[in-house]
Amino acid sequence: MNLTPEQIKAFDEQGYVFFPNCFAEEEVAVLRSEADKIFRSNRQEVWREKSGAPRTASPPTPITRPSG
């Protein structure tokens, strides 16, 4: 995918690019459902606000092997 100059400018200024209608309604429903399951889980990858509300979910840190 190639971004337009306007999209690149928006990313530089706002830190994200909005793609309306990028996913079908069915795909959005699946993503929302899975995100809800992740945020309801009690895993260390789910960062929470002091209130307990989920804020961010990140993948676990991959295990790396020393080189050599």
N, C-alpha and C positions, 0 to 999 in steps of 0.2 A: 504494500500500500504506500503510495506517495502522498505526502501531505501538501496541501496548498500553502502558499506564502501566508495567507490569513490564519490557517491552522497553526503554523509554526509560530507566528507572532502571538497568537492566543496562548499557546503552550509556554512560550518564554515569559509572558506577562502574568499568566494565571497558574501555571504549573500543571495544567491538564488540558485535554482537548475533548470536546463534546461531540459525539457522533449520534445524532438523532436517527432513530429507526435502524440502528445497526443490527439489532437482534429482533427476532420475531417475538410476539407476545408469549408464546409457549416457552421459548428459551428464557425469557425474563422471569417467568413464573418458576421455572426450575432453579435458576440462579438464586432467586429470593428465598425459595424453600431451603436450599442447601446452605445458604448463608445463615438463615435462622437456626438451623440445626447446629452449625458450627458455633454461633454466638451463645447458644444455650448450653453448650458443653462446658465442662469444668476442666479445661486443659490449660497448660501454662502458655500456650501460643495465643490464647485469647487475653488481650490486655483490657483491663476494666478501669472505669472511672472510680473515684472514691465512693460514689453512690452504689457501685456494683454493676452499673450499666456497661455493656460491652462497648469498647471503643475501636479496637483493631484486632484482627486475627492475622498472624503471620506464620509462614511455614516453619517447622523446626529447623534449627541449624544443621546443615549436612555434616556428617562425619567425614573428616579428611584424614588421609594417611600421610605421615611424614615422607618426604621424598628422600631418595638415596638408598 
